[in-house]
């Protein structure tokens, strides 16, 4: 089972997983601003850019990986 996983699933580098956390950080900051009464402008100022940058980082990583060939390709057909 592990050998199948190693052969068929591409493991992203650590920074790709880190980039996926940025939307959660931005949304968490905005949620905290709503929980504590008045919206804190700093939370919104920090939250939305982090969310936008994370969106670009995640899809940029996916797109770059696809363009650079970090995707599973089928084995060549036998002659």
C-alpha positions in Angstrom: 0.0 0.0 0.0 2.7 2.4 0.9 4.6 1.7 -2.3 1.5 2.5 -4.3 1.1 5.8 -2.5 4.7 6.7 -3.0 4.4 5.9 -6.7 1.1 7.6 -7.4 0.8 10.6 -5.2 3.1 13.7 -5.5 4.0 15.1 -2.2 4.1 18.9 -2.3 7.0 20.7 -0.7 6.6 22.1 2.8 6.0 25.7 1.6 3.0 24.6 -0.5 1.3 23.3 2.7 2.3 26.5 4.6 0.7 28.6 1.8 -2.5 26.7 2.3 -2.7 28.0 5.9 -2.7 31.7 5.0 -6.5 31.8 4.2 -7.2 30.3 7.6 -5.1 32.9 9.3 -6.9 35.7 7.5 -10.3 34.3 8.2 -9.4 33.7 11.8 -8.3 37.3 12.2 -11.6 38.6 10.7 -13.6 36.2 12.9 -11.9 37.4 16.0 -12.8 41.0 15.1 -16.5 40.0 14.9 -16.4 38.0 18.2 -15.0 40.9 20.2 -17.8 43.4 19.4 -16.7 46.2 17.2 -14.8 45.2 14.1 -11.2 45.9 14.6 -10.0 47.7 11.5 -6.5 46.2 11.9 -8.0 42.7 11.7 -9.7 43.5 8.4 -6.6 45.3 7.1 -4.5 42.2 7.8 -7.2 39.6 7.1 -8.2 40.4 3.6 -4.7 40.8 2.1 -3.6 37.6 3.8 -6.6 35.8 2.3 -6.0 37.3 -1.1 -2.3 36.4 -1.0 -3.0 32.9 0.1 -5.5 32.4 -2.7 -2.9 33.5 -5.2 -0.2 31.4 -3.5 -2.2 28.2 -3.4 -3.4 28.5 -7.0 0.0 29.8 -8.1 1.6 26.7 -6.6 -0.9 24.4 -8.2 -0.5 26.1 -11.6 3.3 26.2 -11.4 3.4 22.5 -10.4 1.1 21.7 -13.3 3.2 23.7 -15.7 6.5 22.3 -14.5 5.2 18.7 -14.7 4.7 17.9 -11.1 1.6 16.0 -11.9 1.1 12.3 -12.3 1.6 11.3 -15.9 0.4 7.9 -17.1 3.0 5.4 -18.1 3.9 5.1 -21.7 1.8 2.6 -23.7 3.5 -0.6 -24.6 4.6 -1.0 -28.3 
